[in-house]
């Protein structure tokens, strides 16, 4: 028994040595690429330009397609994301602004997109995230844009009307709500802290399992976890990252009423993103105040065979009962069909702003 076991362990050691050698070889090549891109450019502009969302998306898609198992495609993609994150951070880690505090789903989305080697800086409001990236205090920002059960995040959409930033990526995060409390806590749970949206998303479970517990909405799920860490008679509803941050034990997992609850985030940057081969373009379009205006907006997309995946209206803030439309379409703005459709759409609409073209999220 021991000989076969020793032989297998020896084979694992040999593979570990090979993996280590290959990882460092990859890191050296990544560093050479960074040095080439820095030639003739200076400071943060050159450093940020080293991060190419379209290139990372192509690598992850290729790796998932080649993966023979037994590791799942999602696990393999996560491992390679961390490898790319570590290689990119050899010079200096990217600085990522997100909605804080530490332990939020926004932080989890930032780590999913940029890996653990990036420096994630939590900010108090979505407005602060925009300002941090616009001022170059942070390299990129990650902001929520829509939730599958709660709908659009209005503040993010409103800020996109005037910002100079571009959408250069998207992150899709499965929102798993867990009930957590201090590991040494005893007795009944008297209070449950969480963000108002999370309390709403777990309403039926709470009615069934904790009908007598007081439900207290707070500014974020991370704040809920912090309060639960200070109060042994309470619990929090939050994500796994919050439990890790505040040293809480998870009592019940996945208590959300909707099992497919998902939040989509935008990655904001100060430069456009190239084509990855599987892209999405987001834009804001103003409709003229006349009959058939919305139909006229959609006509150019249909004529050029461009698929629309999302249509969201918001008050234009330029006049009473005037609206703008947030539209997501398939394809990159540099794709011939999309270029033609956008040109025609700009001519027929009262206003148009392309928010960005970016790779479709690699799940």
N, C-alpha and C positions, 0 to 999 in steps of 0.2 A: 504493500500500500504506500509506504513512504517513498520508494524509488520512483514510481509514476508521478507522485505529487512533487517530488524534488525536480523531476525532469520538466514538468509543466511550469514550475516556478522559475526554473532556469531559462526556459523559453520566454517567459514574460519579462524577466530581467534583460534578456537580449533585445527584445522588442522595445522596452523602455529606453535602452541606450540608443537604439536607432531613432526612436521618436525624438529624443532629446537632441540628437545630432541634426535631424531634419528641421526641427523647430528653429534652432539657432541659424541654420543655413538660410531658412526663409526670412528670419529677422535681419540677417545681413543684407539680403537682396532688397528688403523693404527699406532699409536705411540708405542703401545706394540710390534707390528711386527718390527718396526724400532729399538727398543731397543734390541730385540732378535738378529737381524742381526748385530747389532753393538758389541755384546758380542764377545770378542776375536779378534776384528778387530779395526783398528784405523783410524782416520782422514777422508779425503775425499773419500778414496776407499770404506769405509763402507757406507758412506752417499749416494754415487752415486749408489751403489749396491742395495739400497732400491728401486730405480726406476727400474721397470721391464716392458719394453714395451709389452712383450707377455701377462703379467697378465692384464695390462690395456686394451689391445685389447680384451681379453676374457670377461672382465667385460662389456665393451661397446657393444659387440655383443650380449651378453646375455640380457642386458637391452633393447636393441632395439628389440630383438625377443619377449620379454615379454610385451612390451609396448602396452596397449589396446587403447591408445588415450584418449582424443582428441589431445593431444600434438603429434607432428610428431616425428618419430624416430630420425631425425637429431637434433631436439630441445632437446629431452631427452638425447641424447648422449652428446650434448654440456654442458648441466647442470651437468651431472655426471662427465665429464672431469674436470669441475671447482671444483667439490667436491673433486675429487682425487688430484687435484693440490693443494688445500688448505690443505688437510691432509698431503700430502708429505712435504709441506713447514713448518710444525709445528716446526721441528728442525731448518731447514735453507732452504730457497728457492733454487731450482736448478738454476744454472747460464747457460744461453743459448746464444751462439754466433750465429749471423746471419749477413747477408749483410745489411748494413745500408745505410742512417741514419734512425732514427725513422720514421715510417710511410710507410715503404716499404712493398711489398707483402711478402718478406722474414720474416719480423717481424710478419705479419698477420699469416703466416704459423707456426711460432714458437709458437704463442699464441694458435692457433688451436690445436697443438700437446701437449703443456705443460700447458695450462691454464694461467690465469692472475696472479696466485701466484708465478710463476717463474720469475726470473730476466732476462730480455732480453737485451743483450749487442750488439749493432750494431757495425760492423767493416767496414772498408773502402773497402776491397776487399775480394774475395772468398779465396785467399791465406791466408789472415789474419784470417779468420774463421778457416781454417784448423790448423794454428799455435796456435791459442788460445786453441783449444781442445787438440792438441798434447802435449802442455806444461802444461795442467791442469789448465790454467788460467780460462777456462770455462768448465763446466761439459759436455755439449753436443753442437753440432753445427747443424745448419739447412742450407742447401745449395740447390739451384735450380739445377736440373739435366736435365729436358726436359720440353718443352712447346708444346702444341698440334698443334700450328700453326707455331712456329719458329724453332722447332726441338731441338736437344740436346744442352746442355750448355757445350761447349768444355772444358772450363777451369776446371770445376768440374771433368770431366772424366779424363783429363790429370793428375790432382793432385792425383786421386785415384790410379794411377800406382805405386806411391812410398810411400804413406802414411802408417803409422802403424794403422790408425783408421779403425773401422769397421762400415759398414752401419747397424744400429740397428732399423731403422724405416723408414717409408715413410709418406709423407703428400701430399694429392692431394687438390689443392686449385683452385676453380673456380675464374678466373681472370675477375673481373667486373671493367671496366674502366668508370670513371665518369668525366664530365667536371665541374670544380669548380672554384670559384673566391671569392673575399671578399664580404661579405654580404652587405656592404655599397657602393659597386662599382656601378657606373652609366655609361651609354653610351656603345658604341660598344666595343667589344673585339678586341684589336689590335694585341696581341701576345698570342700564346699558347705554354706553356712550358711542356715538358714531356721527358721521356726516348725515345730513337730512336725506340725501339721495340714497345712501346705504340703508338707512332705517326703512325707507320706503321700499327698497328692493328686497328687504327681508321681512316685510310686514306680516305675511302669512305664517312664516316660521316662528316669529316672535309671538304671534297670537296663540299659536299651538303649544309652544314649548316654554315660553316665559311670559304668560299673560299678566302676572302681577308685577313684573319688573318695570320701573320707571324708564322711559326712553328719553334720553337727553341729547339733542342735536348739538354738535360742536363744529368748529371751523373746518376740520379735516379728520380723516380716519387716523392719521398719525397722532393728532392731538387727543383723540379718543383713547388710543393705546397708551399714551403718556399718562392720562388721568387714571386709567385702569391700573397702571403700574403703581400708582400712589394710593389706591383705594382697594383693599382686599374684598370689600363687599360689592364691588362692581365688576363689570365686564365691558369689553369693547368689541365692536364689529369692524374689522379691517382686513387688509391683506397680509400674506405671510411675511412680507418684508417688515411690516410694522411690528409683528410679533418678535422677529429677530432683533430689531432695533431696540425694543423696550423690554426684552427679556420675559415675555409672556408665554404661557403655555396655551396651545390651541385646544379648546374643549370640544368644539364641533366644527367640522370642515364643510365648506360649500353649502352654506345655509341660505343662499340667495333663492328667491322664488322662481326666477327665470334662469334655467340652467345654462343658457347660451348668452348670458349677459356679457357684452363686449364693448370696450371703449376704443375709439380710433383717435390717434394723436397725430399732429403734424410736427415735423421737424423744420424749424425755421433757421435760415442762414442768410449770409450777405452775398452769396454768389449763386448763379444758376447751376442747374445740374444737367449733365449730358444724357444722351439716350442710353438706356440699358437693354432695350429690346422688349421690355414689358413694362410700360409706363402709364402714368395717369397725369392729366392736366387739370388744374383747378383754376377757375376764373370767376370774376364778378361782372355781371352784366346789368345795365340799367335799361328798363323797358320804357318806351315812349307811352305817354298817357293817351292811348287811342285804342279803339276796338281791334282785337286780334293781335295785340302787341306781343303777347307771350308766344303765340303761334309763329310769329315772324322771327322770334329769337331762336326757336328750335328748328326752323326750316333749313338754315345753312348746314346744321349738323346732319340732318337726314339726307340732304342732297349730296353730301360728300362721304356718306357712309361712316360717320363717326358716331360711336355709341355713347349715350349719356348714362352715367351710373348714379347721379345724384342731382336733385334740384331743390334748393332751399331758398325761401324768400325772407327778406329782412327789411324793416323800414329804412328808407334811403336817407332820412334826416335832412333832406333838402326841401321838403314840402309835405303838406298834409296828404296822407293816403298815397304817397309815392313809395315805390319799393325797388330794391335791387335783388338780383337772383344770384345765388352761389351755385355754380354748376361744376360737376366733375365729369370729365369725359375720358374715354380710353385713348391712349396714345400720347406721344410727346409733341410738343409744339413745333418741333423741327420735322416731324413726319409730314410728307407732302399733303396728305388728305387733311390732317389737322391744321396745317398752315393755311390751306385754302379756305377751310371752314371758318377759322378765326378771322381771316381777312374779310370775308363776306359778313360775318357776324358783327364785326366792328363797324362796318358801313351801315348796317341796318338798325343798330341799337343806339340808344342815347349816350351810352358810355360803356367802356369795357376795360377791365384790368386783368391781365393774366397773373395769377398769384404764384404760379410755378408749375413746372413739369418735373416729375420725380418717379423713381421706381415704385411699382406696386409692392406693398409690404410682403416680405418673405416670412411666412408664418412659421 
